[in-house]
Amino acid sequence: MGKLTVVDSIMGSGKTTWAKKYMSMNKGIKKYVYVSPYLDEITENILMDCPFLIEPDPKYGEGSKLKHFKKLLINGDSIVTTHALFKLFDEEVIKLIKDNEYILILDEVVSVIERIEEITKYDIELLKKSNVVEVVDKKLRWLDKDYKGVFKSNYINLEYHSNHGNIYVHNESMIFWTYPIEIFTAFTETFILTYLFKGQIQKYYYDFFKIEVTYKSVKKMSDKYVLVPYNSELENRSQYKKLISIYEGIFNNNYVSDGIVKGNELSSTWIMKADKTTVERLKKNLYSYFRSKEKFGEKLWTTKKSFQNKLKGKGYTKCFIPWNKRATNNHQNCRNLAFVYNLYMNPFEKAFFEQANVQVDEELFALSNLLQWIWRSAIRKETPESINIYIPSIRMRKLLEQWLDNEKVQFKYKKSGYRNAI
């Protein structure tokens, strides 16, 4: 495998600018696959500065972007594409990348593990008893080459992915698909542009496959952006502490009984159990908070997707974006934010990694996603602007405060709870 470098620098520090300059300086010498989360980012940003990159076009691939992508690889062209197409890379793509010695630049992490909920433990047992599959070292292996049933025509071809080592069985009851590690190992070199990588699932995925990572930061020197050894002090968090005003007041604890918060409020489990009175209180808090900040500009808010309709209200309903939104500049006019979610890793994914002796940091995971979401707002402008944010979860609020103060990110519940925790 080629060298894998994570360019771990805060949002807006110049990662994309460095990448575009790096590719431009070596065009015609090295071949690149640049992968961006969104199509509009490609057309409005990447191609403007790197016109030598070619975006796959279905009209040149018999109606398929993937087919055109393969043609571009055969031609040795440098390519720009999206996360969506990257997830479709197959065995042929892996061979073409390896044969033509490409460098990967991945803008933000991708989804590298998914639980296949449609396949149950009963399905697994049935397939095993019928000698269609076996489980060896937690990997699902396909045995019956003549099988013609539904699990071969499933939206994820279980036979294909089992044969390529991408299907894992967890606790003999759950099926996980993992992104083919061979795609990353096919590139001569890989750069991942992100922030707080150690709190992200793709980091645990690399640990799972025992892939070594080198960490770098981006630093501006004169008018150039260069890679330097990782250094968190380059983030200048003190600047952002002056710009981020975190709400302190009654809205942080009036939605729980007796005004005592324990730390687990607004987690997925808590949200599922929240009664009508609690939901209405949170909704009134959101409305009142945004009303009090109207003179400061546009709004932006988020919560768990299944909770969105219960919390939406007059004046802010259409200002919602998902908590895992990344790498978009479409909300830079927003200065009044509300993050109404206490974020934890999916418990099944966490258990999957931990049972493989991969250490997971849930606090860093939560903080990483919170910061990415905050940086969709006016603070990500070239000249960062001040923002206001309402975070009713004491855990999420404390994690942000610790980060701003350059403290170790951690949160421990107090048995007595937090009375008037504001």
ZIUR-V216286 format. One record per backbone hydrogen bond with DSSP energy under -1.0 kcal/mol. CO is the residue of the C=O (numbers start at 1). NH is the residue of the N-H. Records with the same first field share a line. If there is no record, write none. Layout:
# ZIUR-V216286
CO->NH + NH
This chain:
# ZIUR-V216286
3->190
4->214
5->192
6->8 + 216
7->9 + 194
10->13
14->18
15->19
16->20
17->21
18->22
19->23
20->24
21->25
26->29 + 30
31->103
32->79
33->105
34->81
35->107
36->83
38->42
39->43
40->44
41->45 + 46
42->47
45->49
46->50
50->53
54->80
57->60
58->61 + 63
61->64
64->68
65->69
66->70
67->71
68->72
69->73
70->74
71->75
72->77
78->54
79->34
81->36
82->86
83->87
85->88
86->89
90->94
91->95
92->96
93->97
94->98
95->99
96->100
97->102
102->188
103->33
104->191
105->35
106->193
112->179
114->177
115->117
116->119
120->124
121->125
122->126
123->127
124->128
125->129
126->130
127->132 + 133
128->131
132->143 + 144
134->141
136->139
138->169
139->136
141->134
144->147
149->152
151->158
157->161
158->162
159->163
160->164
161->166
162->165
166->178
167->140
168->176
170->173 + 174
174->170
175->116
176->168
177->114
180->183
181->185
182->186
187->2
189->104
190->5
191->106
192->7
193->108
194->9
196->199
197->200
200->203 + 204
201->205
202->206
203->207
204->208
205->209
206->211
207->210
214->6
215->230
216->8
217->228
219->226
221->224
224->221
226->219
228->217
231->234
232->235
233->236
236->239
237->241
238->242
240->244
243->387
245->389
249->252
250->253 + 254
253->256
256->259
257->260
259->420
261->418
264->267
266->342
267->271
268->272
269->273
275->279
276->280
277->281
278->282
279->283
280->284
281->285
282->286
283->287
284->288
285->289
286->290
287->291
288->292
293->296
294->297
298->335 + 336
300->338
301->321
302->340
304->307
305->308
307->311
308->312
313->316 + 317
316->319
319->301
322->325
331->334
334->378
335->388
336->300
337->390
338->302
346->350
347->351
348->352
349->353
350->354
351->355
353->356 + 358
354->357
361->365
362->366
363->367
364->368
365->369
366->370
367->371
368->372
369->373
370->374
371->375
373->376
374->377
377->380
378->381 + 385
387->245
388->337
389->247
390->339
393->397
394->398
395->399
396->400
397->401
398->402
399->403
400->404
401->405
402->407
403->406
414->417
418->261
420->422
